Amino acid sequence: MITSTRLGALAERPFRLLWIGRTTSAFGDALMPVTLAFAVLSVGGTATDLGAVLATSTVVRVVLLLFGGTLADRMPRRLLLVGSDVFLFVVQSCVGVLLLTGRPSVTVLTVAAICYGAAAAIARPAFTGIVPQTVSTHRLQQANALTDVSRSTVEILGPLLAGVAVVTTSAGWVYLLDAATFLISAVALGMLKLPRRPPREHGSFLADLAVGWREMASRSWYWISLCCHALWNLGSCAFLVLGPVIIAREAGGASAWGLISASMAVGALAGGVLSLRWQPRRPLIVAHLGLALTALQLIALIDPAPILVSMAAGTLAAAGVAFVNNVWVTIVQRLIPEEVLSRVASYDWLVSFTVAPLGYAAAGPLAEQTGNTTVLVIAAGCVCVAVLAVLLPPRIRSLRQHRGGELHGWPELDEPLEPARTLASVR
C-alpha cells in the first residue's frame, strides 16, 4: 500500500493506470530525437533533410492543436488517448520493419514524423483534461508533479539508451521499441474506468471552437498570462540558439555544453520533485517568479561564466520552469470548467509552439548583426519583463491556496461551486 504523502496520487487506481500509460509512452518519445536523426542519416539524408522533417512535424502539431482541444471536449478523452497510442504503435512498427528490411526513405520518415505530430496534437489536450477525472482534487498537483518527474527522468535516460541502441543494433529496433511503449500505454489506458461524463449539448465543430476562444478571452488572468508566457518563450530561445555556439568557441567545447544540458535535466527533475512537496500559498506569484531564474542562464553566457557557474544557472533555471509548469497546469485544471478545459488549454500550447520558432529563427541573424551580448541582454530583458507583467493582474496576486489545495481570494471561489467547475500550460 502506498502511504507516502508525496506519492499519494498513485494510490488512486485511475491515476495510477494513467500514469503508467503516459510514463511508458513518454519513454518512447524520449528515444525519438536521437533515433530520428540517425535514421535520416542512415538512409542518405542530410542535416537539411532532418531539419525539414522536424519542421514539418512541428507545423502539423501547431495546426492541429486547437482541433485536438475541441475534439477532447466533445469525445471521451480516454478513447482519444487509446486511439492515439494504437495509431502510433502501427506507424512506428511499420517504420521499424522498413528500416530493418532496408527499404526506408526520407519520405517515409517524414510521413511518420507528421503522424507523430498529429497524434501529439490530439493526445496532449486530452491528457490535460483527463487528469482531474482520475484523482482527488487535493492530490491534483501531486498527480501533475508525478507525471512531470517521470517524464523528466525518461528524458534523461531515453537519449542515452537510444544512442547506445542505434550504435550497437539499428534505428529500426529502436522504432520497434517505441512502438511497444505505445502498445503498453494503450493497454494501461484501456483498463482505465472513469465515471461517465454527463451528456452535453454540442453545436458544430466550429461553434465549439469559438466557445473555447470565448472561455479563454473572458478570463483576463489567463490570456494575459499566455501573452507573458509567449514573451518569456521568445527570450528563452536565445539560450538554446546561442548557448552551444558560445560554449563551443569560448568555454570548453561540446563536452562543456553536454554538462550544461545534463545540469538542466537534473534541474527539471528537481523542480518536479519540489512541486511534489510544496503547494505555495500564493501559487501564481511564487511559480511565475521561478521563471525569472531563466535570466541567470542567459546572463551566464555573457563573457561567458565558468562552466560550473553556467551549470548552476542551468540547474536553477530548469528547476524554475518545471515548478511553474506543474503549478500552472494544476491551477488551470482547477479554475477552468471541465467541459471546456481541453479547448482552453490548447491555446496555451498554441502560443508556445507558435512563438518559439520565431525566437529560434531571429536569435542567430540578430546576433550576427549586433553581437551575442546585445541579443543575450535583450533576451534576459524579455524574461524579466514577462515575469513582472504577469504579476500585474490583481487576480493573479490575490489567488491563495490553502492546505489541501483549496483556492480562495476570488469572489466566485468563496461561493460553493458545482463539482464540474471545481475541476478545472507555460511551455
N, C-alpha and C positions, 0 to 999 in steps of 0.2 A: 504493500500500500504506500502511496506517495503522500507524505505528510509535510514535506518542506513547504514553507510559505512561498518561497521563490519558484517552486515548480508546481504549485498547486493547480494551475490551469490544466496540467497534463493528467490530473486525477479525474477530469471530466472526459468520459469516453468520446463524445462527439469531437471535441477539440483534439484529443489525442490522435484520433484517426486522421483528422485534417492535417495535423502537424506532421504525422508520419508521411502522408502523401506529398505535402509541399516540400518537406525537407529532402525526400528522396528525389523528386523532380528537380529541386534546386541543385542537388549534387550533379545531376546530369547537365544542367545548364552551365555549371562551373567548368565542366570538361570541354565545352564547345569552343571558347575563344582560341585556345591553343590548337585544338584539333582541326578546326576550320581553316586556320592559317596554313597548317602543314598539308591539309587535304588539297587546298587550292594550288599550293606549290607543287605537290606530288603529281598533279595532272597537267602540269605545264603552265599554270597560271603565273601571273606576275603580281607585284605589290599593287599595281593599278587595278588588276582584276579583284584582288582581295578587298581593296577599298570600295570598289563598285558593289561587291556582294554585301558588305556591311552597310553601306549607304542605302541600298535597295531594301534591305530588311528593316532598317530604322524608319524609312519613309512609310513602308506598309504599316508598321506598328503605329506611327503617328496618325495616319489617315484613318485607321480602324478603331482608335481608342474610344471615341465618342460612340461609335456603333456598338462596341463591346459593352460600354457602360449602360447604354439604353437596353441592350439585349438582356443584360444581367438583372435589370429591374423588371423585365417582362416575363422572364422564364425562370424555372428553378435553377439556382446558381450551382447546385451540386451537379446537375445534368451538364451544364456548360463546362465545368471543371473536368468531369469524367470524359466528356466528348473531346475536349482539347487534348487530354492525355492520350486517349486512344488514337486520335488523329496523328499526333507526333510520334507515337510508337510505330505506326505504319510508315510514316515518312522517313524516320531515322533508320528503321530496319531496311528499307529499300536502298537508301544511300549506302549503308554499311555493306550490303550484299554487292552493290555495284562497285564499290571501292575494292572489295576483296576479289572480285572476279575480273578486275582490270578493265571495266567498261564505264568509267565515270567521265565527267567533263565539267568545265567551269559552269556551263549552263545548268547541269543537274544540281550542282552545289548552290547555285543562285536560286533556283526554284525551291530547294529545300530551305534555304535561309528565308525566303519570302513566306513559306508556310510557317516557319518558326516565329517570325514576326507577327503574322496574323493570329496564330494561336495565343501568343503572349498578350496581344491586344484584347482578346476575348476573355482570357483567364484572369488577368490582373484585376479588373474591376469586379469580377465575380468573387474573387478571393476576399477583397476588402469588404464586400457586402456580407459574405457568409460567416466571417469570424465572429461577429456579435451573436449570430444564431447558434453558435456551438459552445459558448462559455458564459458563465455568470458575469453580470455587469462588473462586480468588484474585482474580477480577475481578467478584465479585458486588456489592461496594459501589460499584465504578465503574459497573456497569450501573444500579443504583438511582439513583445520583447523576446520570448522564446523562439518565435519564428525568425526574428532578425538574428538572434545569436546563432541559430543553426545555419542560417544562410551565410553569415559571416565566416563560420567555421569551414563550411564546404568550399567557400570561395578561396580560402587559404589552401586547402588540401587538393581541390579539384585540378587546378592548373599543374601542380606538381605531378599528380598521378597521370594526367593526360600527357605531359611531356615525356615521362618515362615510358608510358604505354605506346606512344607513337614511335618512339625511337626503337623500342625492343620488339614491337609487333607490327601494327599497321593502324592507320587512321580509321580503317574500316571497322576494326574490332572496337574502337572507342565509340564509334557511331552506334554499334550494336549494344554496347554497354549503356549508352544514353537511352536507347530505345527501351532497354529493360527497366530503367528507372521510371519511365513514364508508364509502363505496364504495372509496376508495383504501386505507383501512385493511383492509377485508375482502380486497382483492386481495393486499396485502402479507402478511397473516397466512395467506391461502390457500396461499402459496408456502412457508410455514414447514414444514420437515420435522424432526420430533422422533423420538427413539427411542421405540419402543412401550413404554408403561408395563406392568410385569409384571401379570398378572391377579391380582385380589384378590377375596376373598370379601366380599360386602356383605350386610348384613341389610336390614331395612325402612328406609325413609327416616327414620322417627322414631328407629330404633335407631342409625343412622349419626349423626344429630344429637346423640343422647345420648353417643356416643363422642367427638364433638368437645368437648362440655362436660366430660367426664371428663379428656380430654387437657389442656384448659385449666386445670381446677381442680386437677389433680395437680401443677402447676408453680407453686409459691408465688411465685417470682420474677416470673412472667408476670402472674398475676391481681393481685398487689399493685401491680405497675407500672400495670396498667389502672386500678385504683382511684385511684392517684395522678394518672394522666393525666386521669381524669374530674374530679378536684378542680381540676387546672390549667385544664381547659377551662371549668369553672364560673367561675373567677376571670377568665380572659382575656376572657370575653364582655362584661364591663363596659366594656372599651375600645371595642369596636365599637358599643355602645349609647350610652354617654355621650360618647364622643370627638367625634362630629360635632356634638352639641348644644353642648358646652363650647367647642370651637374656633369654631363659627359665631357664638356670642354674645360670646366674650371674647378671641379670639386670631386674628382675621383673616378669618373667614367661610369660605365654601365653597371659595375658592381655596386657603386655607391647609390645609384638610382634604385637598384634592386633592394638595397637595405631600407631606403626611404619608403618604397612601395610596401615592403613587408611590415614596417612600423605602422603604416596606415591600416593595414589589415588587422593588426593587433589592436589598434585604437578603435576600429569599428566593432570588434568583438567586445572590448572593454565598455564601450558606450552602450551596447546591448545589455551587458550584464548589469550596468548601473541602472538602467531603466527597469530591470527586474526587481531591484531592491528599493528604488526610490520613486515615490509619487509626489512631486513638488506641490506645495500648496498653491503657488501661482504658476500653473503649468505652462501657459503660453509665454509668459515673461521669461521664466528660467530656461525653457527649451530654446527659445529664439536667441537668447544671449549666448548659447552654446555655438550658434552659427558664427559668431564673431571670431571664434578661435581660428577659422579658416584664414583670416588676415595674417595670422602668425606665420603660416607656412609660405604665404606669398612674400611677406617681408623677409623671411629667411633666405629667399632666393636672391635678394639684392646683396650683392658683394661677391659671392654668396657666403652664408654662415658655415661654420664647421659641420661636418657630416652628422655628428651627434646632436647638435642643435637642430638641424633640419629634421632628423628622425624624431626628436622630441616634439617639434612643432607639428609634424605629420601625425603623430600619435594623438595629440590633443585635438587637432582639427577633425580627424576621422571619428574620434570618440564623440565630439560635439554633434557632428552630423547624424551619427547613429542614434544618439539620445533624442535629438529633436524629431527625427523621423518617427520613432516609437511613440513619443508623447503626442505629436501632431496627429498621427493617424488614429490614436485612441480617442482624442478629443473630438475629431471629426466623426468617428463612429458613434459617439455618444450624443452629439448635438444635431446631426443631420438625420431626418426621418428615414427609417429603414427602407421604405418603399422607393425612395429616390437616391439612396446612398451611393450606389454604383455609378449612376449618371453624374452626380455632383463630383464624386472623387475622380472621375475620368478627366475632368477639366484640369485638375491638379497636374496629372501626368502629361496632359497635352501641353500645358505651359512649359513644363520642364523639358520635354523632348523637343519642343519647337525652338526654344531659346538657346539651348545648349549648343546645337550645331553652329549657330551664329557666332557664339563666343569662340568655338574651336576654329572657325574659318577666319575670324578677324584678328586673333591674337598674333599669329605669325607675321602677316603683312604689316600690321601696325608696329610690331617690334622692329621690323626691318627699316621702317621709315623713321621711327622716333627713338628706338633703343629699348632694350629689355627693361631697364629701370623705370622708364616712363610708363610702360604698359603694366608693370607689376604694381606701381603706386596707384594707377587708375583702378586696377582690379581690386586692390585692397580697399580703396575708397568705395567702390561699388558694394563690397561686402559690408562695410561699416554703415553706409547709408541705408542699405536694405534692412539691417538689424534695427537701426534706430527708427526707420519709417514703420516697420511692422509693429512697433510698440506704441504708436500714436493712437490707434483706435481705442476709445475708452473701454470697450467691451473686452478687448484682449487684456488690458491691465486689470480689469475688475473681476475677471473669472477666477474663482477659487475652487480648489479641490480638497475635500475633506478626506479623512481616513476612510478607506473602503471604496474610494473612487467617486463619491457623490460630488456633483458640481453645483456651485452656488455663485451668486453675485449678479445674475441677470434676473430681471423681474419674472420672466416666464419660467425660470428654473426654480423659483421659490414656490411655484404652484404645482399641484400634482399633475404629472404628465401621463398621457396614455402610454402603455407599455411599448407600443411600436415606435413611439417617438423618443423613448429614453435610450434606444439602441441606435444610437445612431447605428497626394500625400503630400515633404519639401522636394525631395528628389525622387 
